Amino acid sequence: MGGFWDNFSTLLLITTTSQRIMPEELRYHVNRFLQKLVNSINPYIEITFHEFPSESHMRSDAYAAIETYLGANLSQQAERLNANTASGSRSVALSIDDYEEITDVYNGVKVWWTRSKSFPRSNVISFYGRDEERRAYVLTSRRPHRDIVVGSYLSHVLSEGKAIAKRNRRQRLYTNVSRDNGWGDDDKMMWRHVAFDHPATFDTLAMDPEKKKDIVDDLIAFTKGKEYYRQIGKAWKRGYLLYGPPGTGKSTMIAAMANFLHFDVYDLELTAIKDNTELRKLMIEISKRAIVVIEDIDCSLDITGKRQANNTNEKDNDHKDVKDVIANMATDNERGNDEESKITLSGLLNFVDGLWSASGGERIIVFTTNYVERLDSALIRRGRMDKHIEMSYCCFEAFKVLAKNYLKLESHEKFENIKCLLKEIDISPADVAENLMPKSPEMSAEECLGNLITALHQAKEEAASRKAKKLDAETEDKESEVQQQSGTASKEEVKTANEAQEKEKRPGTSSDSRPRTFPDSKLGISPDRIMIKAHQNKRPKGRTHVARDNSSTQVSAATSDHVSPRMTKQVRKNSLTTRIHWWLELLD
């Protein structure tokens, strides 16, 4: 026994020494010769399927299909198994453990499967945070069976594995997170998922039946249009814009679409993405048959209205809304300058329908917003958001769906009253559903309908009150505007009258400085002064007074009142008439 270990130690020493002393080129040729020698006497061939192929950040589809196939069909042969009870599967998923070997027979051909594990010689920084262990499935077969194994057997394994995965797999809800949230690694963005268990369907969706049928037909046409999209030269994707007031069922519509198509849902949070590059990396990770959702896109990032805002500022930089400026400053402070996302509108547009959007296939992109007018027109144009769907307030048809869902009622004597009320007021399906939901097991359908009718009457009264207040406010604003304009005009007219009288400078005064007066007047008082004084005597006291100085006559307003426009115009008119008569008499 001691001789064996001595020989083994000597061989190991020789091998280690030769690797250090032998030049690299010579060592390459020696290893190549030894490999050929082994292959010439080895009756088997090996095919390796790596979990993560080189130069790829995505898990191999072939590896996943092989793992599913072996776990479903050959797990009974293995002595060591790995069990996975992930929420994305309907049953326990089994896979063979590392270095475990199992046998499979296909059309009389025997093959061997082994799961291997290796470690890199140097530290490798993984972009997606996976560990340094590298796993692979190794398929071994005899050389004479090479054509069968490479041809039909591998096709059988891959197709069967994908079919099993499709049967057992449930939908998933993905979200993008960063390391700050505790889910990611290496400060990189990653998708994380949970099981998608939303029960919404188009049957339970409170919506007008005709509009609902139109959406279902559009989805069916999309899923069957792969060749059509290829024929017209367009990426196999479709965009939907859901807009409307809060509580009208936009999120429920997305869930119904996902359940109808059996698609995964990717909830994209734009504020968690660093820049456009990160956005493209996330898009590459999105699988086929998926719905990409950006909810409340007008609130996600301040990018959709920047172009319009910039154009407005260039045209008129002086007319700024102080409230908008304060709101934008508050938003910036909440985000923080260091953590603010640098996604641009251009990057978002490329995500929707740029070159990178064609990677993968059979994808649906959904935007939701409460204020469609705030979105940039380039973002929601046809071709990006192909179908615009307005999620409106609850109609009678939508109410009947809710009554059937919550109360199991298809007709009732109170339905007609509810129908009339729904035509008069705007109420969201969410508010209707809340009133229809029984608050206790003993609560009857009659009581629930009564609660809804009471809520509708209350909403009607509140709407009428808001309308009356709005009309009152508008009336007050108009009256205030009229009063303000009237006061401004009076002051301007007084100013004009004063300036005119200053220019006249006693029109009865000649070059010899003797005052020219009316023929009937011996006081030397100008016509303007006489007429203004006459009108002053006719008006109540305390409104206007006339002051006389050594050079001119001037009208001034009292501090607590102003000269009315009518009075000023009348004074000016009478003064002009009197002056004309006086000049005619003077010329005579």
Secondary structure by P-SEA (a helix, b strand, c coil): caaaaaaaaaaaaaaaaaaacccaaaaaaaaaaaaaaaaaaccbbbbbbbccccccccccaaaaaaaaaaaacccccccbbbbbbccccccbbbbbcccbbbbbbcccbbbbbbbbbbbbccccccccccccbbbbbbbbbcccaaaaaacaaaaaaaaaaaaaaaaaccbbbbbbbccccccccccbbbbbbcccccccccccccccaaaaaaaaaaaaaaaacaaaaaaaccccbbbbbbbccccccaaaaaaaaaaaabbbbbbccccccccaaaaaaaaaacccbbbbbbccccccccccaaaaaaaaaaaccccccaaaaaaaaaaaaaacccccccccaaaaaaaccccccccccbbbbbbbbcccccccccccccccccbbbbbccccaaaaaaaaaaccccccccaaaaaaaaaacccccaaaaaaaaccccccccaaaaaaaaaaaaaaaaaaaaaaaaaaaaaaaaaaaaaaaaaaaaaaaaaaaaaaaaaaaaccccccccccccccccccccccaaaaaaaaaaaacccccbbbbbcccbbbbbbcccccccaaaaaaaaaaaaaaaaaaaaaaac
